Amino acid sequence: VNDRLVPLARAEQWCRDAAGAHSMGSIPFPHFETSAKTAVNVDEAFHEVARLALQYEDYKRRSQPPQLFVPPTVPPIDLRRQTSSTYEERNDTCC
């Protein structure tokens, strides 16, 4: 009994199209015939997808420049500078 929900040709074409549109176009998307009912090829498909995901993350990491945090430039505080100690000395204008 063929309980296929997606025609084989359509699934294979999707894999080819997705691989071509992928930012790592040289890595093909594999096609697995699986069965949720009998678990045929489910583990193999999962492991292959996980392997490709790790490969993709490594590719992204290597193709991007390192991301360094550069704090905003803030003028240094001069602790030796003398400041007024009373409000009147600091602010000689009123309202």
Phi and psi restraints in degrees (range 20) as a CNS / XPLOR table:
assign (resid 1 and name C) (resid 2 and name N)
       (resid 2 and name CA) (resid 2 and name C) 1.0 -97.5 20.0 2
assign (resid 2 and name N) (resid 2 and name CA)
       (resid 2 and name C) (resid 3 and name N) 1.0 106.1 20.0 2
assign (resid 2 and name C) (resid 3 and name N)
       (resid 3 and name CA) (resid 3 and name C) 1.0 -99.9 20.0 2
assign (resid 3 and name N) (resid 3 and name CA)
       (resid 3 and name C) (resid 4 and name N) 1.0 23.4 20.0 2
assign (resid 3 and name C) (resid 4 and name N)
       (resid 4 and name CA) (resid 4 and name C) 1.0 -61.3 20.0 2
assign (resid 4 and name N) (resid 4 and name CA)
       (resid 4 and name C) (resid 5 and name N) 1.0 129.1 20.0 2
assign (resid 4 and name C) (resid 5 and name N)
       (resid 5 and name CA) (resid 5 and name C) 1.0 -94.3 20.0 2
assign (resid 5 and name N) (resid 5 and name CA)
       (resid 5 and name C) (resid 6 and name N) 1.0 -25.3 20.0 2
assign (resid 5 and name C) (resid 6 and name N)
       (resid 6 and name CA) (resid 6 and name C) 1.0 -121.9 20.0 2
assign (resid 6 and name N) (resid 6 and name CA)
       (resid 6 and name C) (resid 7 and name N) 1.0 124.3 20.0 2
assign (resid 6 and name C) (resid 7 and name N)
       (resid 7 and name CA) (resid 7 and name C) 1.0 -59.4 20.0 2
assign (resid 7 and name N) (resid 7 and name CA)
       (resid 7 and name C) (resid 8 and name N) 1.0 141.6 20.0 2
assign (resid 7 and name C) (resid 8 and name N)
       (resid 8 and name CA) (resid 8 and name C) 1.0 -54.6 20.0 2
assign (resid 8 and name N) (resid 8 and name CA)
       (resid 8 and name C) (resid 9 and name N) 1.0 -46.4 20.0 2
assign (resid 8 and name C) (resid 9 and name N)
       (resid 9 and name CA) (resid 9 and name C) 1.0 -61.0 20.0 2
assign (resid 9 and name N) (resid 9 and name CA)
       (resid 9 and name C) (resid 10 and name N) 1.0 -38.8 20.0 2
assign (resid 9 and name C) (resid 10 and name N)
       (resid 10 and name CA) (resid 10 and name C) 1.0 -66.3 20.0 2
assign (resid 10 and name N) (resid 10 and name CA)
       (resid 10 and name C) (resid 11 and name N) 1.0 -42.7 20.0 2
assign (resid 10 and name C) (resid 11 and name N)
       (resid 11 and name CA) (resid 11 and name C) 1.0 -64.5 20.0 2
assign (resid 11 and name N) (resid 11 and name CA)
       (resid 11 and name C) (resid 12 and name N) 1.0 -43.9 20.0 2
assign (resid 11 and name C) (resid 12 and name N)
       (resid 12 and name CA) (resid 12 and name C) 1.0 -65.3 20.0 2
assign (resid 12 and name N) (resid 12 and name CA)
       (resid 12 and name C) (resid 13 and name N) 1.0 -40.2 20.0 2
assign (resid 12 and name C) (resid 13 and name N)
       (resid 13 and name CA) (resid 13 and name C) 1.0 -64.1 20.0 2
assign (resid 13 and name N) (resid 13 and name CA)
       (resid 13 and name C) (resid 14 and name N) 1.0 -40.6 20.0 2
assign (resid 13 and name C) (resid 14 and name N)
       (resid 14 and name CA) (resid 14 and name C) 1.0 -60.0 20.0 2
assign (resid 14 and name N) (resid 14 and name CA)
       (resid 14 and name C) (resid 15 and name N) 1.0 -43.0 20.0 2
assign (resid 14 and name C) (resid 15 and name N)
       (resid 15 and name CA) (resid 15 and name C) 1.0 -62.0 20.0 2
assign (resid 15 and name N) (resid 15 and name CA)
       (resid 15 and name C) (resid 16 and name N) 1.0 -42.7 20.0 2
assign (resid 15 and name C) (resid 16 and name N)
       (resid 16 and name CA) (resid 16 and name C) 1.0 -64.6 20.0 2
assign (resid 16 and name N) (resid 16 and name CA)
       (resid 16 and name C) (resid 17 and name N) 1.0 -45.3 20.0 2
assign (resid 16 and name C) (resid 17 and name N)
       (resid 17 and name CA) (resid 17 and name C) 1.0 -64.4 20.0 2
assign (resid 17 and name N) (resid 17 and name CA)
       (resid 17 and name C) (resid 18 and name N) 1.0 -43.6 20.0 2
assign (resid 17 and name C) (resid 18 and name N)
       (resid 18 and name CA) (resid 18 and name C) 1.0 -64.9 20.0 2
assign (resid 18 and name N) (resid 18 and name CA)
       (resid 18 and name C) (resid 19 and name N) 1.0 -39.2 20.0 2
assign (resid 18 and name C) (resid 19 and name N)
       (resid 19 and name CA) (resid 19 and name C) 1.0 -66.1 20.0 2
assign (resid 19 and name N) (resid 19 and name CA)
       (resid 19 and name C) (resid 20 and name N) 1.0 -37.2 20.0 2
assign (resid 19 and name C) (resid 20 and name N)
       (resid 20 and name CA) (resid 20 and name C) 1.0 -68.5 20.0 2
assign (resid 20 and name N) (resid 20 and name CA)
       (resid 20 and name C) (resid 21 and name N) 1.0 -32.2 20.0 2
assign (resid 20 and name C) (resid 21 and name N)
       (resid 21 and name CA) (resid 21 and name C) 1.0 -87.9 20.0 2
assign (resid 21 and name N) (resid 21 and name CA)
       (resid 21 and name C) (resid 22 and name N) 1.0 -8.2 20.0 2
assign (resid 21 and name C) (resid 22 and name N)
       (resid 22 and name CA) (resid 22 and name C) 1.0 -73.1 20.0 2
assign (resid 22 and name N) (resid 22 and name CA)
       (resid 22 and name C) (resid 23 and name N) 1.0 145.3 20.0 2
assign (resid 22 and name C) (resid 23 and name N)
       (resid 23 and name CA) (resid 23 and name C) 1.0 -66.2 20.0 2
assign (resid 23 and name N) (resid 23 and name CA)
       (resid 23 and name C) (resid 24 and name N) 1.0 -16.7 20.0 2
assign (resid 23 and name C) (resid 24 and name N)
       (resid 24 and name CA) (resid 24 and name C) 1.0 -110.4 20.0 2
assign (resid 24 and name N) (resid 24 and name CA)
       (resid 24 and name C) (resid 25 and name N) 1.0 52.2 20.0 2
assign (resid 24 and name C) (resid 25 and name N)
       (resid 25 and name CA) (resid 25 and name C) 1.0 -43.6 20.0 2
assign (resid 25 and name N) (resid 25 and name CA)
       (resid 25 and name C) (resid 26 and name N) 1.0 -21.2 20.0 2
assign (resid 25 and name C) (resid 26 and name N)
       (resid 26 and name CA) (resid 26 and name C) 1.0 -76.6 20.0 2
assign (resid 26 and name N) (resid 26 and name CA)
       (resid 26 and name C) (resid 27 and name N) 1.0 -12.7 20.0 2
assign (resid 26 and name C) (resid 27 and name N)
       (resid 27 and name CA) (resid 27 and name C) 1.0 -99.0 20.0 2
assign (resid 27 and name N) (resid 27 and name CA)
       (resid 27 and name C) (resid 28 and name N) 1.0 112.8 20.0 2
assign (resid 27 and name C) (resid 28 and name N)
       (resid 28 and name CA) (resid 28 and name C) 1.0 -73.5 20.0 2
assign (resid 28 and name N) (resid 28 and name CA)
       (resid 28 and name C) (resid 29 and name N) 1.0 150.9 20.0 2
assign (resid 28 and name C) (resid 29 and name N)
       (resid 29 and name CA) (resid 29 and name C) 1.0 -85.2 20.0 2
assign (resid 29 and name N) (resid 29 and name CA)
       (resid 29 and name C) (resid 30 and name N) 1.0 122.7 20.0 2
assign (resid 29 and name C) (resid 30 and name N)
       (resid 30 and name CA) (resid 30 and name C) 1.0 -75.1 20.0 2
assign (resid 30 and name N) (resid 30 and name CA)
       (resid 30 and name C) (resid 31 and name N) 1.0 155.8 20.0 2
assign (resid 30 and name C) (resid 31 and name N)
       (resid 31 and name CA) (resid 31 and name C) 1.0 -115.1 20.0 2
assign (resid 31 and name N) (resid 31 and name CA)
       (resid 31 and name C) (resid 32 and name N) 1.0 129.3 20.0 2
assign (resid 31 and name C) (resid 32 and name N)
       (resid 32 and name CA) (resid 32 and name C) 1.0 -122.0 20.0 2
assign (resid 32 and name N) (resid 32 and name CA)
       (resid 32 and name C) (resid 33 and name N) 1.0 132.1 20.0 2
assign (resid 32 and name C) (resid 33 and name N)
       (resid 33 and name CA) (resid 33 and name C) 1.0 -84.7 20.0 2
assign (resid 33 and name N) (resid 33 and name CA)
       (resid 33 and name C) (resid 34 and name N) 1.0 114.0 20.0 2
assign (resid 33 and name C) (resid 34 and name N)
       (resid 34 and name CA) (resid 34 and name C) 1.0 -123.8 20.0 2
assign (resid 34 and name N) (resid 34 and name CA)
       (resid 34 and name C) (resid 35 and name N) 1.0 165.7 20.0 2
assign (resid 34 and name C) (resid 35 and name N)
       (resid 35 and name CA) (resid 35 and name C) 1.0 -139.9 20.0 2
assign (resid 35 and name N) (resid 35 and name CA)
       (resid 35 and name C) (resid 36 and name N) 1.0 119.6 20.0 2
assign (resid 35 and name C) (resid 36 and name N)
       (resid 36 and name CA) (resid 36 and name C) 1.0 -70.1 20.0 2
assign (resid 36 and name N) (resid 36 and name CA)
       (resid 36 and name C) (resid 37 and name N) 1.0 -28.0 20.0 2
assign (resid 36 and name C) (resid 37 and name N)
       (resid 37 and name CA) (resid 37 and name C) 1.0 -70.5 20.0 2
assign (resid 37 and name N) (resid 37 and name CA)
       (resid 37 and name C) (resid 38 and name N) 1.0 -43.6 20.0 2
assign (resid 37 and name C) (resid 38 and name N)
       (resid 38 and name CA) (resid 38 and name C) 1.0 -109.4 20.0 2
assign (resid 38 and name N) (resid 38 and name CA)
       (resid 38 and name C) (resid 39 and name N) 1.0 -3.9 20.0 2
assign (resid 38 and name C) (resid 39 and name N)
       (resid 39 and name CA) (resid 39 and name C) 1.0 66.2 20.0 2
assign (resid 39 and name N) (resid 39 and name CA)
       (resid 39 and name C) (resid 40 and name N) 1.0 19.0 20.0 2
assign (resid 39 and name C) (resid 40 and name N)
       (resid 40 and name CA) (resid 40 and name C) 1.0 -65.5 20.0 2
assign (resid 40 and name N) (resid 40 and name CA)
       (resid 40 and name C) (resid 41 and name N) 1.0 126.1 20.0 2
assign (resid 40 and name C) (resid 41 and name N)
       (resid 41 and name CA) (resid 41 and name C) 1.0 64.3 20.0 2
assign (resid 41 and name N) (resid 41 and name CA)
       (resid 41 and name C) (resid 42 and name N) 1.0 7.8 20.0 2
assign (resid 41 and name C) (resid 42 and name N)
       (resid 42 and name CA) (resid 42 and name C) 1.0 -66.2 20.0 2
assign (resid 42 and name N) (resid 42 and name CA)
       (resid 42 and name C) (resid 43 and name N) 1.0 -47.9 20.0 2
assign (resid 42 and name C) (resid 43 and name N)
       (resid 43 and name CA) (resid 43 and name C) 1.0 -61.8 20.0 2
assign (resid 43 and name N) (resid 43 and name CA)
       (resid 43 and name C) (resid 44 and name N) 1.0 -44.2 20.0 2
assign (resid 43 and name C) (resid 44 and name N)
       (resid 44 and name CA) (resid 44 and name C) 1.0 -61.5 20.0 2
assign (resid 44 and name N) (resid 44 and name CA)
       (resid 44 and name C) (resid 45 and name N) 1.0 -43.5 20.0 2
assign (resid 44 and name C) (resid 45 and name N)
       (resid 45 and name CA) (resid 45 and name C) 1.0 -64.3 20.0 2
assign (resid 45 and name N) (resid 45 and name CA)
       (resid 45 and name C) (resid 46 and name N) 1.0 -44.1 20.0 2
assign (resid 45 and name C) (resid 46 and name N)
       (resid 46 and name CA) (resid 46 and name C) 1.0 -61.7 20.0 2
assign (resid 46 and name N) (resid 46 and name CA)
       (resid 46 and name C) (resid 47 and name N) 1.0 -46.4 20.0 2
assign (resid 46 and name C) (resid 47 and name N)
       (resid 47 and name CA) (resid 47 and name C) 1.0 -64.1 20.0 2
assign (resid 47 and name N) (resid 47 and name CA)
       (resid 47 and name C) (resid 48 and name N) 1.0 -38.0 20.0 2
assign (resid 47 and name C) (resid 48 and name N)
       (resid 48 and name CA) (resid 48 and name C) 1.0 -67.3 20.0 2
assign (resid 48 and name N) (resid 48 and name CA)
       (resid 48 and name C) (resid 49 and name N) 1.0 -41.8 20.0 2
assign (resid 48 and name C) (resid 49 and name N)
       (resid 49 and name CA) (resid 49 and name C) 1.0 -64.3 20.0 2
assign (resid 49 and name N) (resid 49 and name CA)
       (resid 49 and name C) (resid 50 and name N) 1.0 -41.1 20.0 2
assign (resid 49 and name C) (resid 50 and name N)
       (resid 50 and name CA) (resid 50 and name C) 1.0 -63.6 20.0 2
assign (resid 50 and name N) (resid 50 and name CA)
       (resid 50 and name C) (resid 51 and name N) 1.0 -41.8 20.0 2
assign (resid 50 and name C) (resid 51 and name N)
       (resid 51 and name CA) (resid 51 and name C) 1.0 -62.6 20.0 2
assign (resid 51 and name N) (resid 51 and name CA)
       (resid 51 and name C) (resid 52 and name N) 1.0 -44.1 20.0 2
assign (resid 51 and name C) (resid 52 and name N)
       (resid 52 and name CA) (resid 52 and name C) 1.0 -66.3 20.0 2
assign (resid 52 and name N) (resid 52 and name CA)
       (resid 52 and name C) (resid 53 and name N) 1.0 -35.9 20.0 2
assign (resid 52 and name C) (resid 53 and name N)
       (resid 53 and name CA) (resid 53 and name C) 1.0 -63.8 20.0 2
assign (resid 53 and name N) (resid 53 and name CA)
       (resid 53 and name C) (resid 54 and name N) 1.0 -43.1 20.0 2
assign (resid 53 and name C) (resid 54 and name N)
       (resid 54 and name CA) (resid 54 and name C) 1.0 -65.1 20.0 2
assign (resid 54 and name N) (resid 54 and name CA)
       (resid 54 and name C) (resid 55 and name N) 1.0 -40.3 20.0 2
assign (resid 54 and name C) (resid 55 and name N)
       (resid 55 and name CA) (resid 55 and name C) 1.0 -63.0 20.0 2
assign (resid 55 and name N) (resid 55 and name CA)
       (resid 55 and name C) (resid 56 and name N) 1.0 -41.0 20.0 2
assign (resid 55 and name C) (resid 56 and name N)
       (resid 56 and name CA) (resid 56 and name C) 1.0 -65.6 20.0 2
assign (resid 56 and name N) (resid 56 and name CA)
       (resid 56 and name C) (resid 57 and name N) 1.0 -43.5 20.0 2
assign (resid 56 and name C) (resid 57 and name N)
       (resid 57 and name CA) (resid 57 and name C) 1.0 -62.2 20.0 2
assign (resid 57 and name N) (resid 57 and name CA)
       (resid 57 and name C) (resid 58 and name N) 1.0 -39.7 20.0 2
assign (resid 57 and name C) (resid 58 and name N)
       (resid 58 and name CA) (resid 58 and name C) 1.0 -64.3 20.0 2
assign (resid 58 and name N) (resid 58 and name CA)
       (resid 58 and name C) (resid 59 and name N) 1.0 -42.0 20.0 2
assign (resid 58 and name C) (resid 59 and name N)
       (resid 59 and name CA) (resid 59 and name C) 1.0 -60.4 20.0 2
assign (resid 59 and name N) (resid 59 and name CA)
       (resid 59 and name C) (resid 60 and name N) 1.0 -46.6 20.0 2
assign (resid 59 and name C) (resid 60 and name N)
       (resid 60 and name CA) (resid 60 and name C) 1.0 -61.2 20.0 2
assign (resid 60 and name N) (resid 60 and name CA)
       (resid 60 and name C) (resid 61 and name N) 1.0 -43.2 20.0 2
assign (resid 60 and name C) (resid 61 and name N)
       (resid 61 and name CA) (resid 61 and name C) 1.0 -62.7 20.0 2
assign (resid 61 and name N) (resid 61 and name CA)
       (resid 61 and name C) (resid 62 and name N) 1.0 -41.5 20.0 2
assign (resid 61 and name C) (resid 62 and name N)
       (resid 62 and name CA) (resid 62 and name C) 1.0 -74.9 20.0 2
assign (resid 62 and name N) (resid 62 and name CA)
       (resid 62 and name C) (resid 63 and name N) 1.0 -27.7 20.0 2
assign (resid 62 and name C) (resid 63 and name N)
       (resid 63 and name CA) (resid 63 and name C) 1.0 -89.1 20.0 2
assign (resid 63 and name N) (resid 63 and name CA)
       (resid 63 and name C) (resid 64 and name N) 1.0 -6.4 20.0 2
assign (resid 63 and name C) (resid 64 and name N)
       (resid 64 and name CA) (resid 64 and name C) 1.0 -107.2 20.0 2
assign (resid 64 and name N) (resid 64 and name CA)
       (resid 64 and name C) (resid 65 and name N) 1.0 145.7 20.0 2
assign (resid 64 and name C) (resid 65 and name N)
       (resid 65 and name CA) (resid 65 and name C) 1.0 -65.3 20.0 2
assign (resid 65 and name N) (resid 65 and name CA)
       (resid 65 and name C) (resid 66 and name N) 1.0 152.3 20.0 2
assign (resid 65 and name C) (resid 66 and name N)
       (resid 66 and name CA) (resid 66 and name C) 1.0 -59.3 20.0 2
assign (resid 66 and name N) (resid 66 and name CA)
       (resid 66 and name C) (resid 67 and name N) 1.0 141.4 20.0 2
assign (resid 66 and name C) (resid 67 and name N)
       (resid 67 and name CA) (resid 67 and name C) 1.0 -99.2 20.0 2
assign (resid 67 and name N) (resid 67 and name CA)
       (resid 67 and name C) (resid 68 and name N) 1.0 109.2 20.0 2
assign (resid 67 and name C) (resid 68 and name N)
       (resid 68 and name CA) (resid 68 and name C) 1.0 -107.6 20.0 2
assign (resid 68 and name N) (resid 68 and name CA)
       (resid 68 and name C) (resid 69 and name N) 1.0 141.6 20.0 2
assign (resid 68 and name C) (resid 69 and name N)
       (resid 69 and name CA) (resid 69 and name C) 1.0 -85.2 20.0 2
assign (resid 69 and name N) (resid 69 and name CA)
       (resid 69 and name C) (resid 70 and name N) 1.0 122.5 20.0 2
assign (resid 69 and name C) (resid 70 and name N)
       (resid 70 and name CA) (resid 70 and name C) 1.0 -114.6 20.0 2
assign (resid 70 and name N) (resid 70 and name CA)
       (resid 70 and name C) (resid 71 and name N) 1.0 111.4 20.0 2
assign (resid 70 and name C) (resid 71 and name N)
       (resid 71 and name CA) (resid 71 and name C) 1.0 -66.6 20.0 2
assign (resid 71 and name N) (resid 71 and name CA)
       (resid 71 and name C) (resid 72 and name N) 1.0 152.9 20.0 2
assign (resid 71 and name C) (resid 72 and name N)
       (resid 72 and name CA) (resid 72 and name C) 1.0 -63.7 20.0 2
assign (resid 72 and name N) (resid 72 and name CA)
       (resid 72 and name C) (resid 73 and name N) 1.0 150.5 20.0 2
assign (resid 72 and name C) (resid 73 and name N)
       (resid 73 and name CA) (resid 73 and name C) 1.0 -75.6 20.0 2
assign (resid 73 and name N) (resid 73 and name CA)
       (resid 73 and name C) (resid 74 and name N) 1.0 122.4 20.0 2
assign (resid 73 and name C) (resid 74 and name N)
       (resid 74 and name CA) (resid 74 and name C) 1.0 -123.9 20.0 2
assign (resid 74 and name N) (resid 74 and name CA)
       (resid 74 and name C) (resid 75 and name N) 1.0 131.1 20.0 2
assign (resid 74 and name C) (resid 75 and name N)
       (resid 75 and name CA) (resid 75 and name C) 1.0 -62.7 20.0 2
assign (resid 75 and name N) (resid 75 and name CA)
       (resid 75 and name C) (resid 76 and name N) 1.0 141.9 20.0 2
assign (resid 75 and name C) (resid 76 and name N)
       (resid 76 and name CA) (resid 76 and name C) 1.0 -67.1 20.0 2
assign (resid 76 and name N) (resid 76 and name CA)
       (resid 76 and name C) (resid 77 and name N) 1.0 153.2 20.0 2
assign (resid 76 and name C) (resid 77 and name N)
       (resid 77 and name CA) (resid 77 and name C) 1.0 -94.6 20.0 2
assign (resid 77 and name N) (resid 77 and name CA)
       (resid 77 and name C) (resid 78 and name N) 1.0 126.7 20.0 2
assign (resid 77 and name C) (resid 78 and name N)
       (resid 78 and name CA) (resid 78 and name C) 1.0 -90.1 20.0 2
assign (resid 78 and name N) (resid 78 and name CA)
       (resid 78 and name C) (resid 79 and name N) 1.0 106.0 20.0 2
assign (resid 78 and name C) (resid 79 and name N)
       (resid 79 and name CA) (resid 79 and name C) 1.0 -74.8 20.0 2
assign (resid 79 and name N) (resid 79 and name CA)
       (resid 79 and name C) (resid 80 and name N) 1.0 -14.7 20.0 2
assign (resid 79 and name C) (resid 80 and name N)
       (resid 80 and name CA) (resid 80 and name C) 1.0 -85.1 20.0 2
assign (resid 80 and name N) (resid 80 and name CA)
       (resid 80 and name C) (resid 81 and name N) 1.0 -14.5 20.0 2
assign (resid 80 and name C) (resid 81 and name N)
       (resid 81 and name CA) (resid 81 and name C) 1.0 -67.7 20.0 2
assign (resid 81 and name N) (resid 81 and name CA)
       (resid 81 and name C) (resid 82 and name N) 1.0 131.7 20.0 2
assign (resid 81 and name C) (resid 82 and name N)
       (resid 82 and name CA) (resid 82 and name C) 1.0 -86.5 20.0 2
assign (resid 82 and name N) (resid 82 and name CA)
       (resid 82 and name C) (resid 83 and name N) 1.0 136.7 20.0 2
assign (resid 82 and name C) (resid 83 and name N)
       (resid 83 and name CA) (resid 83 and name C) 1.0 -120.9 20.0 2
assign (resid 83 and name N) (resid 83 and name CA)
       (resid 83 and name C) (resid 84 and name N) 1.0 162.0 20.0 2
assign (resid 83 and name C) (resid 84 and name N)
       (resid 84 and name CA) (resid 84 and name C) 1.0 -68.9 20.0 2
assign (resid 84 and name N) (resid 84 and name CA)
       (resid 84 and name C) (resid 85 and name N) 1.0 147.9 20.0 2
assign (resid 84 and name C) (resid 85 and name N)
       (resid 85 and name CA) (resid 85 and name C) 1.0 -101.4 20.0 2
assign (resid 85 and name N) (resid 85 and name CA)
       (resid 85 and name C) (resid 86 and name N) 1.0 -13.0 20.0 2
assign (resid 85 and name C) (resid 86 and name N)
       (resid 86 and name CA) (resid 86 and name C) 1.0 -121.2 20.0 2
assign (resid 86 and name N) (resid 86 and name CA)
       (resid 86 and name C) (resid 87 and name N) 1.0 159.9 20.0 2
assign (resid 86 and name C) (resid 87 and name N)
       (resid 87 and name CA) (resid 87 and name C) 1.0 -63.0 20.0 2
assign (resid 87 and name N) (resid 87 and name CA)
       (resid 87 and name C) (resid 88 and name N) 1.0 -40.8 20.0 2
assign (resid 87 and name C) (resid 88 and name N)
       (resid 88 and name CA) (resid 88 and name C) 1.0 -63.2 20.0 2
assign (resid 88 and name N) (resid 88 and name CA)
       (resid 88 and name C) (resid 89 and name N) 1.0 -38.7 20.0 2
assign (resid 88 and name C) (resid 89 and name N)
       (resid 89 and name CA) (resid 89 and name C) 1.0 -70.0 20.0 2
assign (resid 89 and name N) (resid 89 and name CA)
       (resid 89 and name C) (resid 90 and name N) 1.0 -32.7 20.0 2
assign (resid 89 and name C) (resid 90 and name N)
       (resid 90 and name CA) (resid 90 and name C) 1.0 -80.9 20.0 2
assign (resid 90 and name N) (resid 90 and name CA)
       (resid 90 and name C) (resid 91 and name N) 1.0 -31.7 20.0 2
assign (resid 90 and name C) (resid 91 and name N)
       (resid 91 and name CA) (resid 91 and name C) 1.0 -133.0 20.0 2
assign (resid 91 and name N) (resid 91 and name CA)
       (resid 91 and name C) (resid 92 and name N) 1.0 96.6 20.0 2
assign (resid 91 and name C) (resid 92 and name N)
       (resid 92 and name CA) (resid 92 and name C) 1.0 -87.3 20.0 2
assign (resid 92 and name N) (resid 92 and name CA)
       (resid 92 and name C) (resid 93 and name N) 1.0 0.1 20.0 2
assign (resid 92 and name C) (resid 93 and name N)
       (resid 93 and name CA) (resid 93 and name C) 1.0 -104.9 20.0 2
assign (resid 93 and name N) (resid 93 and name CA)
       (resid 93 and name C) (resid 94 and name N) 1.0 152.6 20.0 2
assign (resid 93 and name C) (resid 94 and name N)
       (resid 94 and name CA) (resid 94 and name C) 1.0 -124.0 20.0 2
assign (resid 94 and name N) (resid 94 and name CA)
       (resid 94 and name C) (resid 95 and name N) 1.0 144.6 20.0 2
